[in-house]
Amino acid sequence: MSQDRTSGGIKIPQCDEREYRLVQLDNNLQTLLICDKTADKAAAALDVRVGHFSDPENVKFRLR
């Protein structure tokens, strides 16, 4: 059985050669950065787990 390794509190399988870094932004959002040196492209994604039903009552939107 292979041992997991950790990077900033993230459990990573021993066979995973990517680099991981957990960063907290100034607005308190946490981001997970993953570096794969064998990749030929870069990408980014963000999941904030809120939608339009989470809008405060006093916020009004106009349709354009």
All heavy atoms as TSV, in Angstrom:
chain	resi	resn	atom	element	x	y	z
A	1	MET	N	N	0.844	-1.177	0.000
A	1	MET	CA	C	0.000	0.000	0.000
A	1	MET	C	C	0.892	1.244	0.000
A	1	MET	O	O	1.819	1.359	0.772
A	1	MET	CB	C	-0.892	-0.025	1.245
A	1	MET	CG	C	-1.790	1.180	1.332
A	1	MET	SD	S	-2.744	1.283	2.856
A	1	MET	CE	C	-3.935	0.020	2.575
A	2	SER	N	N	0.588	2.196	-0.909
A	2	SER	CA	C	1.420	3.397	-0.986
A	2	SER	C	C	0.984	4.406	0.064
A	2	SER	O	O	-0.162	4.458	0.475
A	2	SER	CB	C	1.311	4.014	-2.384
A	2	SER	OG	O	0.003	4.490	-2.602
A	3	GLN	N	N	1.930	5.190	0.504
A	3	GLN	CA	C	1.669	6.212	1.506
A	3	GLN	C	C	1.215	7.499	0.817
A	3	GLN	O	O	1.697	7.844	-0.254
A	3	GLN	CB	C	2.942	6.494	2.300
A	3	GLN	CG	C	3.370	5.358	3.170
A	3	GLN	CD	C	2.477	5.253	4.401
A	3	GLN	OE1	O	1.989	6.243	4.907
A	3	GLN	NE2	N	2.267	4.040	4.856
A	4	ASP	N	N	0.274	8.206	1.443
A	4	ASP	CA	C	-0.110	9.525	0.958
A	4	ASP	C	C	0.895	10.542	1.472
A	4	ASP	O	O	1.513	10.361	2.504
A	4	ASP	CB	C	-1.505	9.909	1.450
A	4	ASP	CG	C	-2.605	9.129	0.756
A	4	ASP	OD1	O	-2.349	8.569	-0.310
A	4	ASP	OD2	O	-3.725	9.097	1.288
A	5	ARG	N	N	1.057	11.606	0.750
A	5	ARG	CA	C	1.868	12.714	1.224
A	5	ARG	C	C	0.941	13.910	1.397
A	5	ARG	O	O	-0.181	13.904	0.912
A	5	ARG	CB	C	3.006	13.026	0.253
A	5	ARG	CG	C	2.562	13.369	-1.132
A	5	ARG	CD	C	3.759	13.445	-2.089
A	5	ARG	NE	N	3.310	13.585	-3.449
A	5	ARG	CZ	C	3.264	14.729	-4.114
A	5	ARG	NH1	N	3.669	15.841	-3.555
A	5	ARG	NH2	N	2.829	14.773	-5.357
A	6	THR	N	N	1.366	14.905	2.103
A	6	THR	CA	C	0.526	16.081	2.309
A	6	THR	C	C	1.254	17.324	1.842
A	6	THR	O	O	2.479	17.397	1.860
A	6	THR	CB	C	0.135	16.258	3.794
A	6	THR	OG1	O	1.317	16.387	4.561
A	6	THR	CG2	C	-0.682	15.091	4.295
A	7	SER	N	N	0.473	18.285	1.394
A	7	SER	CA	C	1.000	19.581	0.986
A	7	SER	C	C	-0.005	20.630	1.429
A	7	SER	O	O	-1.083	20.732	0.859
A	7	SER	CB	C	1.192	19.624	-0.531
A	7	SER	OG	O	1.622	20.904	-0.928
A	8	GLY	N	N	0.311	21.374	2.472
A	8	GLY	CA	C	-0.596	22.391	2.978
A	8	GLY	C	C	-1.904	21.825	3.487
A	8	GLY	O	O	-2.939	22.444	3.360
A	9	GLY	N	N	-1.872	20.624	4.057
A	9	GLY	CA	C	-3.084	20.010	4.580
A	9	GLY	C	C	-3.855	19.204	3.556
A	9	GLY	O	O	-4.898	18.645	3.863
A	10	ILE	N	N	-3.363	19.106	2.331
A	10	ILE	CA	C	-4.030	18.351	1.269
A	10	ILE	C	C	-3.360	16.993	1.160
A	10	ILE	O	O	-2.139	16.900	1.020
A	10	ILE	CB	C	-3.904	19.087	-0.082
A	10	ILE	CG1	C	-4.476	20.491	0.036
A	10	ILE	CG2	C	-4.598	18.313	-1.182
A	10	ILE	CD1	C	-4.038	21.402	-1.073
A	11	LYS	N	N	-4.158	15.920	1.241
A	11	LYS	CA	C	-3.596	14.573	1.091
A	11	LYS	C	C	-3.425	14.267	-0.397
A	11	LYS	O	O	-4.352	14.404	-1.168
A	11	LYS	CB	C	-4.521	13.539	1.728
A	11	LYS	CG	C	-4.515	13.600	3.241
A	11	LYS	CD	C	-5.497	12.645	3.832
A	11	LYS	CE	C	-4.936	11.248	3.828
A	11	LYS	NZ	N	-5.799	10.292	4.551
A	12	ILE	N	N	-2.222	13.869	-0.764
A	12	ILE	CA	C	-1.883	13.603	-2.164
A	12	ILE	C	C	-1.304	12.194	-2.259
A	12	ILE	O	O	-0.399	11.844	-1.495
A	12	ILE	CB	C	-0.830	14.620	-2.659
A	12	ILE	CG1	C	-1.348	16.052	-2.451
A	12	ILE	CG2	C	-0.487	14.377	-4.113
A	12	ILE	CD1	C	-0.279	17.091	-2.571
A	13	PRO	N	N	-1.796	11.379	-3.198
A	13	PRO	CA	C	-1.223	10.051	-3.361
A	13	PRO	C	C	0.268	10.129	-3.714
A	13	PRO	O	O	0.703	11.053	-4.410
A	13	PRO	CB	C	-2.012	9.445	-4.517
A	13	PRO	CG	C	-3.259	10.247	-4.600
A	13	PRO	CD	C	-2.911	11.618	-4.094
A	14	GLN	N	N	1.033	9.201	-3.247
A	14	GLN	CA	C	2.482	9.186	-3.485
A	14	GLN	C	C	2.810	9.164	-4.977
A	14	GLN	O	O	3.803	9.749	-5.404
A	14	GLN	CB	C	3.108	7.974	-2.781
A	14	GLN	CG	C	4.595	8.042	-2.650
A	14	GLN	CD	C	5.065	9.142	-1.720
A	14	GLN	OE1	O	4.368	9.544	-0.804
A	14	GLN	NE2	N	6.247	9.646	-1.960
A	15	CYS	N	N	1.970	8.531	-5.793
A	15	CYS	CA	C	2.246	8.415	-7.231
A	15	CYS	C	C	1.910	9.692	-8.012
A	15	CYS	O	O	2.243	9.806	-9.184
A	15	CYS	CB	C	1.490	7.233	-7.814
A	15	CYS	SG	S	-0.296	7.388	-7.654
A	16	ASP	N	N	1.268	10.669	-7.380
A	16	ASP	CA	C	0.910	11.924	-8.043
A	16	ASP	C	C	2.116	12.852	-8.025
A	16	ASP	O	O	2.580	13.267	-6.971
A	16	ASP	CB	C	-0.272	12.565	-7.314
A	16	ASP	CG	C	-0.846	13.772	-8.043
A	16	ASP	OD1	O	-0.207	14.265	-9.001
A	16	ASP	OD2	O	-1.938	14.214	-7.663
A	17	GLU	N	N	2.633	13.187	-9.198
A	17	GLU	CA	C	3.844	14.002	-9.287
A	17	GLU	C	C	3.561	15.492	-9.424
A	17	GLU	O	O	4.483	16.292	-9.533
A	17	GLU	CB	C	4.703	13.518	-10.451
A	17	GLU	CG	C	5.208	12.106	-10.231
A	17	GLU	CD	C	6.071	11.593	-11.362
A	17	GLU	OE1	O	6.238	12.319	-12.366
A	17	GLU	OE2	O	6.566	10.462	-11.251
A	18	ARG	N	N	2.281	15.880	-9.443
A	18	ARG	CA	C	1.952	17.305	-9.549
A	18	ARG	C	C	2.261	18.020	-8.237
A	18	ARG	O	O	2.341	17.414	-7.180
A	18	ARG	CB	C	0.473	17.479	-9.901
A	18	ARG	CG	C	0.172	16.963	-11.301
A	18	ARG	CD	C	-1.294	17.005	-11.557
A	18	ARG	NE	N	-1.912	15.905	-10.798
A	18	ARG	CZ	C	-3.094	15.408	-11.061
A	18	ARG	NH1	N	-3.834	15.922	-12.010
A	18	ARG	NH2	N	-3.573	14.417	-10.354
A	19	GLU	N	N	2.426	19.348	-8.328
A	19	GLU	CA	C	2.669	20.172	-7.147
A	19	GLU	C	C	1.380	20.887	-6.778
A	19	GLU	O	O	0.662	21.373	-7.649
A	19	GLU	CB	C	3.763	21.195	-7.437
A	19	GLU	CG	C	5.113	20.582	-7.731
A	19	GLU	CD	C	6.140	21.630	-8.106
A	19	GLU	OE1	O	6.024	22.778	-7.630
A	19	GLU	OE2	O	7.042	21.311	-8.881
A	20	TYR	N	N	1.077	20.954	-5.485
A	20	TYR	CA	C	-0.151	21.568	-4.993
A	20	TYR	C	C	0.185	22.684	-4.021
A	20	TYR	O	O	1.136	22.585	-3.255
A	20	TYR	CB	C	-1.013	20.528	-4.267
A	20	TYR	CG	C	-1.545	19.459	-5.172
A	20	TYR	CD1	C	-0.766	18.372	-5.518
A	20	TYR	CD2	C	-2.831	19.536	-5.665
A	20	TYR	CE1	C	-1.253	17.381	-6.347
A	20	TYR	CE2	C	-3.341	18.549	-6.492
A	20	TYR	CZ	C	-2.543	17.475	-6.829
A	20	TYR	OH	O	-3.031	16.505	-7.654
A	21	ARG	N	N	-0.631	23.735	-4.063
A	21	ARG	CA	C	-0.455	24.835	-3.117
A	21	ARG	C	C	-1.818	25.426	-2.793
A	21	ARG	O	O	-2.589	25.755	-3.690
A	21	ARG	CB	C	0.437	25.903	-3.726
A	21	ARG	CG	C	0.902	26.917	-2.712
A	21	ARG	CD	C	2.023	27.733	-3.277
A	21	ARG	NE	N	1.622	29.132	-3.227
A	21	ARG	CZ	C	2.187	30.082	-3.896
A	21	ARG	NH1	N	3.173	29.818	-4.723
A	21	ARG	NH2	N	1.787	31.318	-3.782
A	22	LEU	N	N	-2.132	25.539	-1.515
A	22	LEU	CA	C	-3.387	26.124	-1.056
A	22	LEU	C	C	-3.114	27.575	-0.668
A	22	LEU	O	O	-2.218	27.853	0.124
A	22	LEU	CB	C	-3.918	25.343	0.146
A	22	LEU	CG	C	-5.312	25.687	0.632
A	22	LEU	CD1	C	-6.351	25.421	-0.455
A	22	LEU	CD2	C	-5.650	24.874	1.868
A	23	VAL	N	N	-3.887	28.516	-1.261
A	23	VAL	CA	C	-3.674	29.941	-1.037
A	23	VAL	C	C	-4.996	30.575	-0.624
A	23	VAL	O	O	-6.031	30.285	-1.215
A	23	VAL	CB	C	-3.159	30.626	-2.331
A	23	VAL	CG1	C	-3.020	32.122	-2.143
A	23	VAL	CG2	C	-1.862	30.013	-2.784
A	24	GLN	N	N	-4.964	31.436	0.387
A	24	GLN	CA	C	-6.158	32.187	0.768
A	24	GLN	C	C	-6.000	33.614	0.265
A	24	GLN	O	O	-5.021	34.298	0.575
A	24	GLN	CB	C	-6.360	32.183	2.280
A	24	GLN	CG	C	-7.650	32.865	2.673
A	24	GLN	CD	C	-8.092	32.481	4.057
A	24	GLN	OE1	O	-7.556	31.566	4.669
A	24	GLN	NE2	N	-9.074	33.179	4.568
A	25	LEU	N	N	-6.984	34.075	-0.524
A	25	LEU	CA	C	-6.942	35.410	-1.097
A	25	LEU	C	C	-7.348	36.457	-0.066
A	25	LEU	O	O	-7.870	36.130	0.997
A	25	LEU	CB	C	-7.884	35.478	-2.305
A	25	LEU	CG	C	-7.617	34.463	-3.420
A	25	LEU	CD1	C	-8.665	34.598	-4.511
A	25	LEU	CD2	C	-6.220	34.637	-3.990
A	26	ASP	N	N	-7.124	37.723	-0.386
A	26	ASP	CA	C	-7.464	38.811	0.528
A	26	ASP	C	C	-8.948	38.852	0.876
A	26	ASP	O	O	-9.329	39.320	1.936
A	26	ASP	CB	C	-7.050	40.156	-0.066
A	26	ASP	CG	C	-5.543	40.321	-0.128
A	26	ASP	OD1	O	-4.831	39.612	0.626
A	26	ASP	OD2	O	-5.072	41.141	-0.931
A	27	ASN	N	N	-9.815	38.348	-0.031
A	27	ASN	CA	C	-11.258	38.344	0.229
A	27	ASN	C	C	-11.707	37.040	0.902
A	27	ASN	O	O	-12.880	36.721	0.929
A	27	ASN	CB	C	-12.036	38.571	-1.055
A	27	ASN	CG	C	-11.782	37.500	-2.095
A	27	ASN	OD1	O	-11.013	36.572	-1.867
A	27	ASN	ND2	N	-12.414	37.633	-3.236
A	28	ASN	N	N	-10.753	36.274	1.450
A	28	ASN	CA	C	-10.970	35.023	2.194
A	28	ASN	C	C	-11.371	33.828	1.339
A	28	ASN	O	O	-11.670	32.772	1.884
A	28	ASN	CB	C	-11.980	35.212	3.337
A	28	ASN	CG	C	-11.412	36.089	4.424
A	28	ASN	OD1	O	-10.218	36.067	4.677
A	28	ASN	ND2	N	-12.245	36.887	5.050
A	29	LEU	N	N	-11.392	33.965	0.010
A	29	LEU	CA	C	-11.608	32.784	-0.831
A	29	LEU	C	C	-10.343	31.936	-0.807
A	29	LEU	O	O	-9.230	32.456	-0.861
A	29	LEU	CB	C	-11.914	33.186	-2.275
A	29	LEU	CG	C	-13.290	33.738	-2.565
A	29	LEU	CD1	C	-13.378	34.153	-4.026
A	29	LEU	CD2	C	-14.356	32.702	-2.265
A	30	GLN	N	N	-10.531	30.627	-0.695
A	30	GLN	CA	C	-9.385	29.716	-0.740
A	30	GLN	C	C	-9.232	29.197	-2.155
A	30	GLN	O	O	-10.215	28.862	-2.814
A	30	GLN	CB	C	-9.581	28.552	0.208
A	30	GLN	CG	C	-9.463	28.937	1.651
A	30	GLN	CD	C	-9.529	27.732	2.563
A	30	GLN	OE1	O	-10.065	26.700	2.206
A	30	GLN	NE2	N	-8.988	27.877	3.752
A	31	THR	N	N	-8.008	29.128	-2.625
A	31	THR	CA	C	-7.725	28.617	-3.958
A	31	THR	C	C	-6.737	27.468	-3.857
A	31	THR	O	O	-5.872	27.456	-2.977
A	31	THR	CB	C	-7.133	29.706	-4.870
A	31	THR	OG1	O	-5.903	30.156	-4.307
A	31	THR	CG2	C	-8.070	30.876	-5.020
A	32	LEU	N	N	-6.883	26.514	-4.737
A	32	LEU	CA	C	-5.957	25.395	-4.823
A	32	LEU	C	C	-5.223	25.512	-6.149
A	32	LEU	O	O	-5.834	25.468	-7.213
A	32	LEU	CB	C	-6.710	24.061	-4.749
A	32	LEU	CG	C	-5.866	22.812	-4.943
A	32	LEU	CD1	C	-4.805	22.705	-3.847
A	32	LEU	CD2	C	-6.754	21.586	-4.963
A	33	LEU	N	N	-3.925	25.711	-6.092
A	33	LEU	CA	C	-3.101	25.800	-7.289
A	33	LEU	C	C	-2.453	24.443	-7.533
A	33	LEU	O	O	-1.915	23.839	-6.608
A	33	LEU	CB	C	-2.023	26.862	-7.116
A	33	LEU	CG	C	-2.504	28.257	-6.737
A	33	LEU	CD1	C	-1.313	29.183	-6.527
A	33	LEU	CD2	C	-3.435	28.806	-7.781
A	34	ILE	N	N	-2.531	23.977	-8.774
A	34	ILE	CA	C	-1.956	22.685	-9.137
A	34	ILE	C	C	-1.004	22.905	-10.302
A	34	ILE	O	O	-1.377	23.494	-11.307
A	34	ILE	CB	C	-3.048	21.680	-9.540
A	34	ILE	CG1	C	-4.075	21.548	-8.421
A	34	ILE	CG2	C	-2.434	20.324	-9.881
A	34	ILE	CD1	C	-5.320	20.789	-8.823
A	35	CYS	N	N	0.216	22.450	-10.156
A	35	CYS	CA	C	1.218	22.581	-11.211
A	35	CYS	C	C	1.531	21.195	-11.768
A	35	CYS	O	O	1.981	20.309	-11.050
A	35	CYS	CB	C	2.481	23.220	-10.646
A	35	CYS	SG	S	3.802	23.354	-11.864
A	36	ASP	N	N	1.265	21.025	-13.060
A	36	ASP	CA	C	1.578	19.784	-13.757
A	36	ASP	C	C	2.602	20.121	-14.837
A	36	ASP	O	O	2.275	20.703	-15.867
A	36	ASP	CB	C	0.321	19.184	-14.375
A	36	ASP	CG	C	0.562	17.835	-15.017
A	36	ASP	OD1	O	1.738	17.471	-15.249
A	36	ASP	OD2	O	-0.426	17.145	-15.305
A	37	LYS	N	N	3.848	19.788	-14.599
A	37	LYS	CA	C	4.924	20.157	-15.513
A	37	LYS	C	C	4.843	19.447	-16.855
A	37	LYS	O	O	5.492	19.864	-17.803
A	37	LYS	CB	C	6.268	19.903	-14.849
A	37	LYS	CG	C	6.475	20.807	-13.653
A	37	LYS	CD	C	7.784	20.573	-12.966
A	37	LYS	CE	C	7.858	21.511	-11.769
A	37	LYS	NZ	N	9.058	21.395	-11.015
A	38	THR	N	N	4.019	18.400	-16.954
A	38	THR	CA	C	3.887	17.687	-18.223
A	38	THR	C	C	2.746	18.233	-19.077
A	38	THR	O	O	2.608	17.849	-20.233
A	38	THR	CB	C	3.643	16.183	-17.980
A	38	THR	OG1	O	2.395	16.012	-17.297
A	38	THR	CG2	C	4.773	15.581	-17.166
A	39	ALA	N	N	1.943	19.147	-18.543
A	39	ALA	CA	C	0.803	19.698	-19.288
A	39	ALA	C	C	1.279	20.722	-20.303
A	39	ALA	O	O	2.238	21.457	-20.065
A	39	ALA	CB	C	-0.193	20.331	-18.329
A	40	ASP	N	N	0.598	20.783	-21.443
A	40	ASP	CA	C	0.968	21.759	-22.468
A	40	ASP	C	C	0.018	22.955	-22.491
A	40	ASP	O	O	0.183	23.865	-23.282
A	40	ASP	CB	C	1.035	21.111	-23.842
A	40	ASP	CG	C	-0.286	20.498	-24.275
A	40	ASP	OD1	O	-1.176	20.351	-23.433
A	40	ASP	OD2	O	-0.417	20.161	-25.463
A	41	LYS	N	N	-0.986	22.963	-21.618
A	41	LYS	CA	C	-1.935	24.068	-21.535
A	41	LYS	C	C	-2.190	24.411	-20.075
A	41	LYS	O	O	-1.934	23.626	-19.179
A	41	LYS	CB	C	-3.254	23.688	-22.199
A	41	LYS	CG	C	-3.087	23.445	-23.669
A	41	LYS	CD	C	-4.400	23.258	-24.331
A	41	LYS	CE	C	-4.057	23.153	-25.773
A	41	LYS	NZ	N	-4.802	22.719	-26.702
A	42	ALA	N	N	-2.729	25.604	-19.857
A	42	ALA	CA	C	-3.082	26.047	-18.511
A	42	ALA	C	C	-4.580	26.320	-18.448
A	42	ALA	O	O	-5.206	26.638	-19.450
A	42	ALA	CB	C	-2.303	27.305	-18.156
A	43	ALA	N	N	-5.148	26.204	-17.265
A	43	ALA	CA	C	-6.576	26.461	-17.075
A	43	ALA	C	C	-6.819	26.922	-15.649
A	43	ALA	O	O	-5.985	26.741	-14.765
A	43	ALA	CB	C	-7.381	25.200	-17.367
A	44	ALA	N	N	-7.980	27.527	-15.452
A	44	ALA	CA	C	-8.379	27.956	-14.116
A	44	ALA	C	C	-9.879	27.752	-13.968
A	44	ALA	O	O	-10.623	27.842	-14.937
A	44	ALA	CB	C	-8.027	29.422	-13.898
A	45	ALA	N	N	-10.315	27.464	-12.743
A	45	ALA	CA	C	-11.738	27.291	-12.457
A	45	ALA	C	C	-12.011	27.821	-11.063
A	45	ALA	O	O	-11.121	27.866	-10.212
A	45	ALA	CB	C	-12.124	25.823	-12.548
A	46	LEU	N	N	-13.261	28.229	-10.825
A	46	LEU	CA	C	-13.640	28.768	-9.528
A	46	LEU	C	C	-15.037	28.288	-9.195
A	46	LEU	O	O	-15.944	28.373	-10.010
A	46	LEU	CB	C	-13.603	30.298	-9.560
A	46	LEU	CG	C	-14.012	31.037	-8.303
A	46	LEU	CD1	C	-13.051	30.732	-7.168
A	46	LEU	CD2	C	-14.053	32.523	-8.569
A	47	ASP	N	N	-15.215	27.771	-7.996
A	47	ASP	CA	C	-16.515	27.330	-7.501
A	47	ASP	C	C	-16.760	28.052	-6.189
A	47	ASP	O	O	-16.085	27.786	-5.200
A	47	ASP	CB	C	-16.525	25.819	-7.299
A	47	ASP	CG	C	-17.840	25.307	-6.768
A	47	ASP	OD1	O	-18.826	26.073	-6.744
A	47	ASP	OD2	O	-17.899	24.139	-6.376
A	48	VAL	N	N	-17.720	28.979	-6.174
A	48	VAL	CA	C	-17.983	29.744	-4.966
A	48	VAL	C	C	-19.226	29.248	-4.229
A	48	VAL	O	O	-19.583	29.772	-3.185
A	48	VAL	CB	C	-18.103	31.260	-5.251
A	48	VAL	CG1	C	-16.770	31.824	-5.688
A	48	VAL	CG2	C	-19.164	31.528	-6.283
A	49	ARG	N	N	-19.910	28.261	-4.767
A	49	ARG	CA	C	-21.065	27.610	-4.139
A	49	ARG	C	C	-22.176	28.569	-3.738
A	49	ARG	O	O	-22.779	28.438	-2.687
A	49	ARG	CB	C	-20.624	26.780	-2.942
A	49	ARG	CG	C	-19.708	25.652	-3.340
A	49	ARG	CD	C	-19.386	24.799	-2.166
A	49	ARG	NE	N	-18.428	23.788	-2.562
A	49	ARG	CZ	C	-18.311	22.642	-1.983
A	49	ARG	NH1	N	-19.063	22.323	-0.972
A	49	ARG	NH2	N	-17.417	21.779	-2.400
A	50	VAL	N	N	-22.426	29.568	-4.562
A	50	VAL	CA	C	-23.582	30.442	-4.376
A	50	VAL	C	C	-24.205	30.699	-5.737
A	50	VAL	O	O	-23.563	30.533	-6.767
A	50	VAL	CB	C	-23.227	31.804	-3.716
A	50	VAL	CG1	C	-22.704	31.622	-2.315
A	50	VAL	CG2	C	-22.274	32.589	-4.555
A	51	GLY	N	N	-25.444	31.111	-5.721
A	51	GLY	CA	C	-26.142	31.429	-6.956
A	51	GLY	C	C	-27.023	32.646	-6.751
A	51	GLY	O	O	-26.945	33.324	-5.725
A	52	HIS	N	N	-27.886	32.907	-7.713
A	52	HIS	CA	C	-28.708	34.112	-7.621
A	52	HIS	C	C	-29.706	34.053	-6.461
A	52	HIS	O	O	-30.189	35.079	-6.004
A	52	HIS	CB	C	-29.419	34.390	-8.945
A	52	HIS	CG	C	-30.467	33.401	-9.306
A	52	HIS	ND1	N	-30.176	32.179	-9.854
A	52	HIS	CD2	C	-31.811	33.463	-9.173
A	52	HIS	CE1	C	-31.300	31.517	-10.067
A	52	HIS	NE2	N	-32.310	32.263	-9.669
A	53	PHE	N	N	-30.021	32.876	-5.941
A	53	PHE	CA	C	-30.896	32.786	-4.774
A	53	PHE	C	C	-30.192	33.234	-3.493
A	53	PHE	O	O	-30.818	33.431	-2.468
A	53	PHE	CB	C	-31.421	31.361	-4.587
A	53	PHE	CG	C	-32.441	30.974	-5.618
A	53	PHE	CD1	C	-32.197	29.918	-6.466
A	53	PHE	CD2	C	-33.637	31.669	-5.740
A	53	PHE	CE1	C	-33.132	29.555	-7.426
A	53	PHE	CE2	C	-34.573	31.319	-6.689
A	53	PHE	CZ	C	-34.321	30.259	-7.535
A	54	SER	N	N	-28.877	33.417	-3.563
A	54	SER	CA	C	-28.113	33.869	-2.397
A	54	SER	C	C	-27.978	35.388	-2.336
A	54	SER	O	O	-27.361	35.911	-1.421
A	54	SER	CB	C	-26.713	33.258	-2.429
A	54	SER	OG	O	-26.789	31.860	-2.392
A	55	ASP	N	N	-28.557	36.099	-3.319
A	55	ASP	CA	C	-28.467	37.554	-3.343
A	55	ASP	C	C	-29.216	38.158	-2.159
A	55	ASP	O	O	-30.304	37.697	-1.814
A	55	ASP	CB	C	-29.054	38.115	-4.638
A	55	ASP	CG	C	-28.222	37.756	-5.850
A	55	ASP	OD1	O	-27.036	37.443	-5.672
A	55	ASP	OD2	O	-28.764	37.793	-6.966
A	56	PRO	N	N	-28.667	39.218	-1.557
A	56	PRO	CA	C	-29.384	39.890	-0.473
A	56	PRO	C	C	-30.692	40.493	-0.983
A	56	PRO	O	O	-30.821	40.837	-2.153
A	56	PRO	CB	C	-28.427	40.998	-0.036
A	56	PRO	CG	C	-27.096	40.623	-0.588
A	56	PRO	CD	C	-27.355	39.784	-1.791
A	57	GLU	N	N	-31.663	40.633	-0.105
A	57	GLU	CA	C	-32.982	41.159	-0.460
A	57	GLU	C	C	-32.901	42.579	-1.030
A	57	GLU	O	O	-33.679	42.947	-1.897
A	57	GLU	CB	C	-33.898	41.164	0.769
A	57	GLU	CG	C	-34.299	39.783	1.228
A	57	GLU	CD	C	-35.291	39.121	0.294
A	57	GLU	OE1	O	-36.096	39.830	-0.328
A	57	GLU	OE2	O	-35.233	37.885	0.193
A	58	ASN	N	N	-31.953	43.399	-0.540
A	58	ASN	CA	C	-31.883	44.799	-0.958
A	58	ASN	C	C	-31.161	45.008	-2.288
A	58	ASN	O	O	-31.014	46.130	-2.736
A	58	ASN	CB	C	-31.225	45.648	0.133
A	58	ASN	CG	C	-29.798	45.216	0.410
A	58	ASN	OD1	O	-29.376	44.138	0.006
A	58	ASN	ND2	N	-29.058	46.039	1.130
A	59	VAL	N	N	-30.694	43.962	-2.951
A	59	VAL	CA	C	-30.001	44.079	-4.224
A	59	VAL	C	C	-31.005	43.877	-5.351
A	59	VAL	O	O	-31.725	42.892	-5.390
A	59	VAL	CB	C	-28.854	43.043	-4.338
A	59	VAL	CG1	C	-28.222	43.094	-5.701
A	59	VAL	CG2	C	-27.818	43.280	-3.253
A	60	LYS	N	N	-31.082	44.857	-6.261
A	60	LYS	CA	C	-32.001	44.773	-7.390
A	60	LYS	C	C	-31.201	44.737	-8.677
A	60	LYS	O	O	-30.218	45.450	-8.830
A	60	LYS	CB	C	-32.963	45.944	-7.385
A	60	LYS	CG	C	-33.845	45.944	-6.165
A	60	LYS	CD	C	-34.844	47.033	-6.223
A	60	LYS	CE	C	-35.527	47.027	-4.870
A	60	LYS	NZ	N	-36.793	47.456	-4.788
A	61	PHE	N	N	-31.629	43.928	-9.600
A	61	PHE	CA	C	-30.939	43.794	-10.877
A	61	PHE	C	C	-31.852	44.252	-11.999
A	61	PHE	O	O	-33.052	44.084	-11.936
A	61	PHE	CB	C	-30.509	42.344	-11.121
A	61	PHE	CG	C	-29.475	41.868	-10.149
A	61	PHE	CD1	C	-29.828	41.163	-9.014
A	61	PHE	CD2	C	-28.147	42.153	-10.360
A	61	PHE	CE1	C	-28.878	40.723	-8.120
A	61	PHE	CE2	C	-27.173	41.735	-9.475
A	61	PHE	CZ	C	-27.552	41.018	-8.354
A	62	ARG	N	N	-31.254	44.843	-13.019
A	62	ARG	CA	C	-32.014	45.238	-14.207
A	62	ARG	C	C	-31.643	44.318	-15.346
A	62	ARG	O	O	-30.488	43.973	-15.523
A	62	ARG	CB	C	-31.649	46.666	-14.622
A	62	ARG	CG	C	-32.091	47.724	-13.658
A	62	ARG	CD	C	-31.748	49.070	-14.193
A	62	ARG	NE	N	-30.305	49.128	-14.511
A	62	ARG	CZ	C	-29.714	50.132	-15.104
A	62	ARG	NH1	N	-30.399	51.172	-15.456
A	62	ARG	NH2	N	-28.426	50.103	-15.350
A	63	LEU	N	N	-32.614	43.940	-16.127
A	63	LEU	CA	C	-32.351	43.184	-17.357
A	63	LEU	C	C	-31.993	44.188	-18.436
A	63	LEU	O	O	-32.611	45.238	-18.553
A	63	LEU	CB	C	-33.575	42.371	-17.753
A	63	LEU	CG	C	-33.960	41.277	-16.781
A	63	LEU	CD1	C	-35.255	40.620	-17.257
A	63	LEU	CD2	C	-32.866	40.238	-16.692
A	64	ARG	N	N	-31.002	43.865	-19.217
A	64	ARG	CA	C	-30.593	44.783	-20.282
A	64	ARG	C	C	-31.279	44.452	-21.572
A	64	ARG	O	O	-31.597	43.430	-21.936
A	64	ARG	CB	C	-29.085	44.700	-20.486
A	64	ARG	CG	C	-28.364	45.242	-19.293
A	64	ARG	CD	C	-26.892	45.185	-19.530
A	64	ARG	NE	N	-26.229	45.593	-18.308
A	64	ARG	CZ	C	-24.979	45.894	-18.242
A	64	ARG	NH1	N	-24.231	45.848	-19.299
A	64	ARG	NH2	N	-24.440	46.242	-17.114
